[in-house]
Amino acid sequence: MKSYLPLLLTTLFLSINVFANGSSPTLEEIFVTAEKKSESLQDLSQAVTALTDEDLDVKQITSFVDLSAIAPGVNVAKNEGFKTVITIRGIGNEANQNAIANPSVSYHLDGVYIASPFSLQTDFLDLERVEVLRGPQGTLFGQNSTGGAINVITKAPSLDNSFGKFDVTLGNYDLIKFRASYNQVLSDTIAIRGSIISHERDGFSENLTLSQDLDDADSLSGRIRLLYQPSDDFRAFLTAQYFDEDRNGAAQKGLADTTPDPRELRQDELSEYALTSELYSLTLEKDFDAFTFKSITSYQKDDILIRRDNDRHDWFADPQFTFLNSYFDPETNVQKTVTQEFNLISNEPAFGMLDWVVGAFYLDTEVEILIRERIDNVNFDGELAPYTVQEVLGFGGEVGFISDSKPERESYSLYGQGTFNISESTRLIAGLRYTEDEVYSEVTNFFGRSGTDILEIESDKVTSRFALEVDVNDSTMWYTSYTKGFKPGGSNLTFGREAVVAPIVVLPTYDEEVVDAFEVGLKTDLLEGRLRLNAAAFMYDYEGLQYQATEAEIFEGGVGNIPESEIKGFELEGTAFLTDSLVLDARLAWLETEITEDHFAIDNVQSDIATNALLGPNDCNGNLFCDAIQVARYGALQNVNGNELAKTPSFTSNVSLNWNKEMASVVRKVVLSYTYRGDFQHRIFNNSTTDNVPSYEVFDLLIGFYPFKENSPFVEFIAKNLDDADGINARMTDVFGVGATGDELIPPKQLMIRVGQNF
């Protein structure tokens, strides 16, 4: 609390000054599409953070990871170096090592549901705004939205005129980043908009053993959107988007790595990460007198390759290391998805008092995964010898986890929501969504030593939302709401197969998640529009939390369900003109989480320690499948009742001061931003050795000069992480490998200059 208390006191003092020193500027009204149609942010009975394109630029939000703590109650962490896990109000994705277990925060790009979690790695490209919907979305978005939803809206083509923009950013670590967009009018009815980002940068970290840069950047993003509008009441958007990234990968420094510099490490295997992400979509809109019809069709494909040192260690630098030497041969993951959505949105109230939305949604996802691990469990010499199929089938040689799996998910939904205007100041909202979800999976582990498993699970659920909105006056509204959210179950890659030596812990399939969320909120504009305050308090009852579980049998594990959890918290967003040219923006969140029912699970950190302790010649003599090992692993079973949920900081804040001044035909802008992310537990086990992730705080600064003259160049000086903090963005403990734990840091201090021009 000491680190941010002075800042909060300063914020409070400045806010009080607003009341004493009124000024003429007023805050702009922000329109969002959080409920499928354009509405004022202040009229929505749910907590939504909206960031415009200008907000994204001045706060240097270039990807999903940068949203961490920017929106209240939102924590974004990298996982395994190539996955992005978004947690909103304590609900995220604790089953992220399962390819068919979708995140609990859904991502939508121009209305298209993006199925692959790997797509969260892509850059923010030519955006209009980002909307962060906090809390379950049980009706309009539904699928996998128990935590909330993030809507990314790109800039659409315009028929008005042709125009463009470009900028170049140069910085330390040999940063070169180029962004450009151009809108071309092709005819009275057709316009096209193209956007591109090229991003190259040296690594922030180094693997000293192999002299390999890590945390580097090398990506290319491109998008083309075509608008066809033959009349005022019909629009068609055709979109093609491509993202390609090929880099050394993220630095994941093992907790046992003794290298003194936080951004240096020693690992004896190379790291590599490559992602190709493609999206093609067609959106058709037709206006009728009473409603608008919309069709959204998409095809998505993500192709991923990963290589990493799974034990996060250099065996020759420290041969007494606790874990076995482990390495994954290039792991591949290909995910293909087709989606189709239809909806009807009212243009005028039915019977003069009912606004409504109805729709249908379809999803079909197919995943192909190939995993090959090698473990030094024969002669313990630090060398990872090749293995043969015969060795694998007999569990001989230096064999780790080997798997080929093809999970598929098919989902159907019907939804409807209506807003009944009881009076001019009171509205009742009610919505329902029905979902059917099926998972079919073919799993072949260890080249079919136990055959190919065919796993199937079906889910069907009705979720809902009810809210009451009351206008206190023209600028103040309070609301209360109840939402039931749902995320379907799925199949496991591995699971317990026999209960003779030790009882089974992990089952072949896992169940759905269900959350009952209660919220009260207030939205108000005060001081004649110079001060805006939005607040929300919430309480969740959470059933079936999906988490990464471990089995007593070696190489077995998957997703399990925690019976009951509770989440409660409070969020505050405030924006105020302190003077005509100085704006204060503050976003704060407090959160408390707890597992509230008995649940017994194996902490794989403890089970792997027990495994390694028995591999010596006097015990199991290197045999990972020794009965004594299975018994010892089961001995790591513990009751997690009373523990905190994972990745849920108790306090987060983002406070910024934005100064704009017109001087000598130039707008001068200075933005100072402070972000604090509190400490949290890395996993539900709350292991004191591995799970306590400390807090960090970051200061960012932007100074910009923007000439009045049309199409004149502008220049911005940018400094991120001014204190050069070595904050931990994420911590990762691998369930399927040898249980090593590693940290991935936030970027260090970066100094940049950006020059650009509109034309």
Secondary structure, 3 states (H helix, E strand, C coil): CCCCHHHHHHHHHHHHHHHHCCCCCCCCCCEECCCCCCEEHHHCCCEEEEEEHHHHHHCCCCCHHHHCCCCCCEEEEEECCCEEEEEECCECCECCCCCCCCCCEEEEECCEEECCHHHHHCCCCCEEEEEEEECCCCCCCCCCCCCEEEEEEECCCCCCCCEEEEEEEEECCCEEEEEEEEEEECCCCEEEEEEEEEEEECCCEEECCCCEEECCEEEEEEEEEEEEEEECCEEEEEEEEEEEEEECCCCCEECCCCCCCCCEECCCCCCEEEEEEEEEEEEEEEECCCEEEEEEEEEEEEEEEEEECCCCCCCCCCCCCCCCCEEEEEEEEEEEEEEEEEEEEECCCECCCEEEEEEEEEEEEEEEEEEEEEECCCCCCCCCCCCCHHHHHCCCCCCCCEEEEEEEEEEEEEEEEEEEECCCCEEEEEEEEEEEEEEEEEEEEHHHCCCEEEEEEEEEEEEEEEEEEEEEECCEEEEEEEEEEEECCEECCCCCCCCCCCCCCCCCEECCEEEEEEEEEEEEEEHHHCEEEEEEEEEEEEEEEEEEEECCCCCCEEEEEEEEEEEEEEEEEEEEECCCCEEEEEEEEEEEEEECCCCEEECHHHHHHHHHHCCCCCCCCCCCCCHHHHHHHHCCEEECCCCCCCCCCCEEEEEEEEEEEEECCEEEEEEEEEEEECCEECCCCCCCCCCEECCEEEEEEEEEEEECCCCCCEEEEEEECCCCCCCEEEEEECCCCCCCEEEEECCCCEEEEEEEEEC
